[in-house]
Amino acid sequence: MTPTPSSPSATAAPDSSGIFGQPRGLTNLFFTELWERFGYYGMRALLTLFMVAPIAKGGLEFGTKSAGLIYGTYTMSVYMLSIPGGFIADNFLGARAAVLWGGVIIAAGYFTLAFHSMTAFYIGLTLVACGTGLLKPNISTMVGALYSREDPRRDAGFSIFYMGINVGAFLAPLITGWLAQSDAFKAILVDWGFNPARSWHWGFGAAGVGMVIGLVVYLLQLHRLANVGHPPAANQPRPWGKLLGVLVGAVVLFGLVQLSDTNPNFEWIRYGYVVLPILAIIWFGTRNDPDLKRLAAIFVFSLAAIVFWAIFEQAGSTIQLFGDQLTNTVIFGYKFPSAWFQSVNSIWVITLSPVFAWLWVRLGDRQPSSPMKFTIGLFFLTLSFLLMVPAAKLTAQGLVSPLWIVAVFFLQTIGELCLSPVGLSTMTKLAPANFVGLVMGIWFLAASLGNKLAGVLSGEFTATDAPALAAFFEKQALWIGIATLALFAVVPWVKKLMGGVR
């Protein structure tokens, strides 16, 4: 079979002229994603704090529960829209064009958030979510397309790509947090004749500048992606009806989620996040077709990802509020912005990503299987929330040391590196050749639902009742621990579903 432009030939010599012996195109995607994530994490570091801040301090003065639901809905939408985004790239634009236009829409969203009004707030969030739905799944798809399915560099390449994400995620909160929260920048705004309470919006604007830089990098190095991300042939019919179905499905799903938020009688809908993937696993896993069995494995990984992100993505809500309201943010007499805590996870990722990339290559065929890596990831996530239990109890005595958050992010980062880059790589290996973008959309839908659950769970956060806060973390650690044991029990079965794919 003749390879498509986005699928490396099985007989062609692999490209190893890029960084660390990787394909040259990885460099472009590395830096483009770095700046896109700069914008995303720079804005995310401020979002919850901006929503709960008093109006007198430039915030929206939402309650913790309302802020959690909005935060969860926004982060859910960012990933949920990856399904139509992947479909549009597969059948209309191609991945390269989808990444470009997605970046343009994202930048417009951040610059809209730079204006102080409730209308601009919601329009800005909507634009960022739509643009990310186009960009996010398709840039990952192009990373996978740089390698053959059997290329042993795949997991290492995704780990390097993941490190690029976290370089941007590390830098962003330092810059946007300083602009939004620091007394020094507020004093500068006063000197310039601006309202210092509007400093939040300078942080949002900086996120937009980051996205623009990413677009410039992408266009300047576009020639490195000459063999991947092309649109379908011009004479190929475009499935407009199917696109409409995908868009309607996304709208219906969004509507159901909103219904579960606004009507207590429909909160049971949230159980569907877990029940439906289980039903899909059973259905596809009992078929005789190897491709359908691999779909069952995809849903196993997706379900594990939902559980993982429901805990992990509380970094921008629960852990952010804990850092802002219950943690000492003064070091050597300097009060640092609480948004800076959002850089800690990325510091650990940058530090540990090369270690994991080296480890997977060093172990070769002896490395743990993908489902076992997922199990290890859930285990370390369990440990992280168990560690928050004594930290929560200590808040009864006053502000706690920032080292608690540093340690929590260390444990979560180990779990993240065992699950997220490995998950991206595994999806591209398991996906049927003509549906890689759509399968990546399913992977990001799992992240979407996990993010929504993270927002729902964070609404129960309390800064005024230490025993209740400790119980809050303990309960979640228990459930993630049960999920870890369940996944460990089915690892042999999942390996059979994968049909030889590691």
N, C-alpha and C positions, 0 to 999 in steps of 0.2 A: 504493500500500500504506500502511495506517495505521501510523505509527511506534509501536513499543513504548515503555513508560515509560523504558526504559534506553537508547533510541536517539533522539537528537535529530532532530526533524523536519527534512527537507531544505528546507522552505519557511518554517519559523518563524525569526524574527529570532534570531541567536545571542546568548546571554547574555554580556555583556562588563562586568558590574558588579563583578567581583572584582579581585584584585590584578593590576596590569599589563594591564588589559583582558581578563583571563581570566574564565571562569565563576565565580560565587560559591562553588559547591560545592568548587572547588579549594582554597579556604582551609581548610575542614574536613579534607579528605583530607591536605593538607599538614601540618597540626599533629598529626593522629592518627598519621600515618606517622612524623613526627618523633619522637614519644614511644615508639612501638613499636620503632623502630630504636635509640633510646636504650637500651632494655632489651636488645635483641639484641647490639649492639656493645659495650655495657658488660660483658655476660657473656662475650662472645667474646674480649675483650681479656685476660680472666683465665684462660680455660679451659685452654689449653695450659700456661701457667705453673703453674697449680694442680695439674695432673696430674703434671708432672715435678718439682715441689717436694718436698723430703724430708719424710717424715712428721713429723720433729721441728719443721719449720716450717709444719705444718698442711696439707701437700700430700698427694698420693696416692703419690708416688714411683714413677710409671710410667716405663718406658724411653721413649726418644724415638720408637722405631718404634711401640710400643703406643699412646702418646699420639697420634701422627699418625693411626693407624687409627681410634681412637675419635673424634678431632676430625673426621676426614673423614666417618665414618659419621653423626655428629650433624649436621653441616652439610649432608650429602647428604639426610638425612631431613627437615630443615627445608624443603627445596625439593621433594623427591620427593612429599611429602604434599600439595603444591599441586594435583596432578592430582585426587585425590578431593575436595579442598577446592573446586576449581573446579566439579567435577561436582555436588557437593552444593548449591552456590549456584545453579547454572544450573537445577536440577531440583527443589529442595526449599525451601531457605531464602531464596534471593535474596541478592545480594551484601551488602546493608546488614546483615542479620541475621548473616550469616557472619562479617563483620568484628567485630561486637559479641561473639559467642560465642567467636571465635578469641582476641580480646583477653583475655577472662576466663580461658580455659584457659592462655594464656601467663603471665599474672600468677600463677596458681596454681603454675606450674612454677618460676618464679623464687623464689617464697617457699619452695617445697620445697627448692631448692638452698641456702637459707639455713641449713638444718640440716646438721650435720656427721655424715654416715654414708654408707656406700657405697650403701645402698638409696636414700636420699634423692637421691643424686647421679644415679643412673640414672633414677629416677622423674621427677625434675625435668627432665632432658634430654628424656625422652619427652613430657612435657606441653608443653614449649616447642615441640618439633617438631610435635606435633599441632595446637596452637593456631595456629602460624605457617602451617601448611598451609591452614587455613581463612581466615586473615586476608590473607596476602600476595598471592595471585593476585587476590582479589576487590576489594581496595582499588585495585589497578592497573586492573582492569576498569572500575571506576566512574570513574576518571580518564578513560579512553578514551571512556566513554559520555557524558561532558560535551560532546563535540565531534562534529560530523558528520565523515564520512570525508574530505571535501574541505576541511575547515577548516584554513587555513594556520597556525593557532595551535597545532596539536597538538604538534609537536615542541618548541616553546617551552614549552608547558604541562607536558609531561613533564620537561623540563629544570628547570623551577621545582619541580615535585614532587620531582625527584631531589635538588635542593638542600636541600629540607626533610629528606629522609632523612639527608643528611650533616651538617645542623646537629645532629641527634640523635646521629649517630655521632661527631661531634667532641666534644660535651660529655660523652658517656658514659664513655670511658676516663679522662678527667681526674678524674671523680668516683669511679668504681668502682676505678680504679687507685690513687688516694690512699687510699681506704678499705682496700684489700687489701694494699698494699705499703709505704706510708709509715711511717717510724719515728714520726712525729708522731701519727698516729692509733693506732698500737699503744700508745703511751704513754698516750693517752686511755683505751684499753680497760683498761689496767692500773689506772688511777685509778678506773675504774668497777667494777673487780673481775672483769673478763672476761679470758679467755685470749687474749693477743695473737696466738697462732698461728692462731686462728680468724678472723682479720681477713678472709680470703678470702670468708667467708660474708656479711659485712656488705656487701661489694661486690655479691654476687649479690642480696641483699635490696634494694639500691638500684635494681637493674635492674627488680625487681618494682614498686617505687614509681613508676618511670617509666612502666610500662605502665598502671598505675592512672590516672595523670594523663592519658594518652592516651585512655583510655575515657571519662573525665569530659568531655574536650574533644569527643570524638565525639558523645556524647549531647546535649550542650548545643547543638551546631550541626547536629543531624540534619535540621532543617527545610531546610537548604540543599541537601540531597540528595533532595528530594521527588520529583524526576522520574527518578531512576536507582536501580538496585539492588533493584527489587521482586521478590518471588518469583513463580513462574508462577501462572497463574489457579487458583483453588481447585478448579474442575471439571476441570482438566487431570490426566490419570493420572500417577502418580508411578512412575518406572522403577526399582522396587526391585531387580529382577533385574540390571539394568545396573549399579546401584550396587554390588551384591555382586560383580559381575565386576571392576569398577574396584578395589575394596578387595582382592580376591584377587590381582589383578595387581600391586598395590603390595606386598603381602606376599611374593609370589613374587620380585619384583625385589629386595626387601630381603634375602630369603634367599639369592639368588644372589650378591649383593654380599658378604654375610657369609661365604659359602662360599669366595669368592675370597680373603678375608682370613685365614681359619683353616686352609685346606688348600692347601699349595703346588701340589698337582696341578691345582688349579682356578684358578690365577692367570690363565690364558688367557681367562677370562670377561671380564676388563677390556678386552680388545681389542674386545669387542662394543659398548662405549660409542661407538666410532668406526665400526665396520663396519656396524652396524644402521642408523644414520642415512644412511650412504652408500647402502645398499640401498634405503631409503625414498626417497631423492632420485632414484635411477635409476627406480624403479617409478612414482612419481607424476609425475616429469618427462617420461616418455614417453607419458602419457595425453593424450587430446584434450580432456578436460573442463577448462575454465579454472580451476575451483575446485581440481581435483586438481593442476594445475600450480602453483597458489599454495601448496598444501600442500608441494610439492617445495621451493619457495623457503623456506617456514617451516623445513623440515628443514636446508636449507643454513645459514640463520642460526643454527639450534640447534646444528649441528655446530661452527660457528665459535665459538659461545658456550661449548661444552664445552671447547674448546682454550684459550680465553681465561681462563675461570675456573680451569682446572687450574693455571695459573701465578699469576694475580692473587690467588686466594684463599689462597695460601701466606702472605699478609700476616699472618694470625692464627697461623701455625705457624712456617714457616721464617724469615720476616723477624722475627717476634716473638722467636724463640729467638736469632737473630743480634743483635737489639737488646739482649736481656737478658744474653747471655753474652759477646758479642764487641765491644760498643760502649760507649764512654765515656758514662756517664749523669750526669756531674757538670758543671754549668755555673755558673761564677762561685761555686764552692764549695758549690753546692746540688746534692744528689743527688736526681734526680727519678725517680719510678717508671717502670720500663721499659714498662709498659702504656701510657704516654702516647704512645709512638711510634704507637699505633693511631689517634691523632687527626690525624696528619700528612696522611694521605690525604684526610680530610674537610676539612681546612683548604684544600687545593688545590681540592677540588670546590666548596666555598663560594666561593672566589675566582674560579674559572674558569667555573662554571655560568652566571652572567649573561652572560659573554663569549660562550659557545657559544649561549645562547638568543638573544642579539642577532644573532650571526653567521648563524644559520639563517634568522631572519626577514629580515635584511638581504639575504641572497643570494637568498631566494625560490626561484624555479624554477631558479636557477643553482647552487644548492648541490649538493654531491656526492650521488649516489644512496645509498640505504641500504646496498647491498652494498659500495660504495666506502668509506663511513664505517666499516663493519666492518673492511675491509682496513687502513685507517689506524689503527684501534684495535689490531689485532694487530701492526702495525709498531712502534708506540710501546711495546707490551708487550715485544717482542723487545729493544728498546734498553734497557729497564729491567733485564733479567736480564744483558745484556751488561755493564752498568755494575757489577753485583754481582761480576763476575769479578775485577777489580783490587781491589775492597774485600775480597774473601775472601783474596786473596794477602797483603794488608797485615796481616791478623790474625796472621800469623806473627811480627810485630814487637810485638804488643800490641793493646790496645783501639783501635778506629778511631773516627774522628770521626762524630758523629751526622748530619753533613751528607750522608753517603753514603745513609742511609735517606731523608732529606728529598728528595734528588735522585731516588732510585728511585721514590718515591711521586709525584713531579711527573710523571715520564714515564708511569707507570701511570695517573695520573688523566686525562691527555690521552687515552690509549687508552680508558679507561673511559667518558668523556663522548662519545666517538665511537661507542661500542657499546651500553652498557647502556640509557640513556634512549631512544636511537634504536630499540633492539630492542623495548622495551616498546611504543613508538608503532607500529612496523611490524607487530608481531603483531596489534594491535587493528585495523589497516587491512586486513591480509590474511585475517583469520579470517572464515569464513562467519558470517552474522548470528546463528544459533542456537547457535553453538559457541565464542563468544568466551572464556568461562571455561575451556573445555577446552583451547583453543589456548594460553591463558595458562599453563595447567598444563603443556603441552608445553614452553613456554619455560622455566618454572621447573624442569622435569625436566632440561633441558640444564644449568642452573645446578647442579642436584643432582649430576649425574654429574661435572661439572667440579670441584665441591667435594670429591667423594670422591677423584678423582684427585689433587687438591691434597694431601689427607691422606696418600695413598699415597706421593706423591713426597717429602713433607716427612719421611717416616720415614728417608730416607737422609741427612738433615742431620747434620753432624758439627762440633763446635766445637773439636776437638783436632787436626785435620789440615787445615792451610790449603790445600795443593795439591789434596787430595781435594774440599774445599769449593768451590774455584775451578772444578774440573772438573764438579762438581754443577750449578753455575749455567750454565756454558758449554754443557753438553749440552742443557739445557732451552731455552736461547736458540736453539740450532741448530734444534730441532724446531719451535719457535714461528715461526721465520723461514721454514722450509719451508711451514708452514701458511699464512703470509701470502702467499707467492708463489702457492700453489695457489688461494687465494681470489681473488687479483687476476686470475688467468688466466680464471676462470669468471664474472667480474662481468657481461660482456655477456649471457651465457646466463641468469643469475639475473634480470637486468632483464626479459628476455623472459618468464620464468616468472611474474613478478609481474603481468603483464598491465596495465601502465600505472600501477600503484600505485608511488609513489615511496618 
